Amino acid sequence: MADLPRHLSANNGILNQTSGSFGINASEAGDVADIIDNGSEVAEFFTVKFDQLVTFDQLVLSSFTSAEDASLNISAGSPITLVGTGPSRDIYNFSTDNIIPIGQLVKLEYSTGNGFSFDEFTVTPAESTVVPEPASVSLLIIGLVGLGGRLLRERSKRQAKQQNQNLNIPVRQQWGNSKQIGNLV
């Protein structure tokens, strides 16, 4: 599968990949360069932005013990707290609330502990299906009801006019000062 167009960025330093892991190398000296931690006393995070609609399916972290927490935010949704389970790999799968619209961000942020390594994530390109908003559907229904009502009124006017012509009903009409009664067609 080809790489999806994406943009990665870090808040406090540069993204750094070593042979064993991936992290942020903070601008201050002494930061562990291959993990996401609180380098320079600033909670590090990185973001990923995609140029097409995708679903965020899986995240894999390592060096993430039960004493550590991270926060994952998918497309401006509610933050998800990730808790480490051991020093090896932690795999998190997502099947709901995981759609990332074009230009929205996925943000992975250090919370507590010694930090963790970001190993990989899996996304699936989504089929671009347009789902109308409820307000749009409501407006469409209201418009159709209004159009139907107008057609019914015009139809009833036409029927009334035809009935009047068929019955040849006398109509009283006034012209000037004189009064005249006659059939108007």
C-alpha positions, -999 to +999 in steps of 0.1 A: +000+000+000+013+035-009+020+060+018-009+084+026-001+121+024+004+133+060+022+159+080+040+152+113+050+179+138+063+181+174+056+208+200+090+209+218+119+199+196+123+178+166+109+143+157+136+118+161+138+082+150+165+058+163+171+022+155+149+012+185+122+038+187+107+071+178+104+102+200+110+139+203+144+154+209+136+185+229+156+216+223+172+216+258+202+194+266+196+162+285+164+151+269+160+114+260+158+117+222+140+086+213+109+088+236+080+111+241+083+125+277+085+157+296+118+168+280+128+203+292+100+201+317+074+205+289+050+177+282+059+166+247+034+157+220+033+152+183+005+156+158-003+139+125-026+155+099-038+137+068-046+151+034-075+127+029-103+111+049-090+081+070-100+060+099-075+056+128-074+019+135-044+011+157-017+026+178+014+008+190+036+021+218+066+006+237+086+013+268+052+022+283+048+007+318+017+007+341+031+037+359+028+059+328-001+076+310-005+092+276-034+111+260-046+105+225-070+129+208-085+118+175-099+146+153-109+170+181-128+143+199-126+137+237-091+128+248-085+091+254-063+082+283-039+054+274-023+035+303+008+014+298+006-023+306+043-034+305+077-026+292+071-044+259+046-034+232+012-020+240-014-022+211-045-001+211-073-008+186-100+017+177-133+009+160-156+038+169-151+076+170-120+071+149-127+090+116-103+117+108-116+143+083-092+159+059-071+185+077-080+173+113-053+161+137-044+131+157-025+142+188-004+119+210+008+135+242+029+125+272+010+127+305+029+110+334+058+086+341+091+082+323+078+085+288+072+061+260+082+053+224+058+058+196+063+027+173+035+028+147-001+035+138-024+021+113-050+041+093-073+030+065-084+054+037-121+059+040-145+059+012-157+094+006-194+091+012-213+123+018-237+120+046-261+149+048-264+167+081-297+164+099-305+201+093-300+196+056-324+167+055-350+186+075-347+216+051-352+192+022-383+177+037-398+211+046-391+222+010-408+191-005-438+196+018-441+232+008-438+224-029-465+197-025-488+221-008-484+247-035-491+221-062-523+211-044-535+247-041-529+253-078-547+221-087-577+230-065-578+265-081-578+250-116-606+226-106-627+254-091-622+275-123-633+246-145-664+240-123-673+277-126-670+277-164-690+245-167-718+258-145-719+293-162-727+309-128-741+345-131-718+371-116-729+405-104-705+432-115-708+470-113-697+493-141-697+530-134-731+541-119-752+515-137-757+479-125-756+450-148-762+413-142-749+389-167-728+358-174-691+363-174-670+338-191 
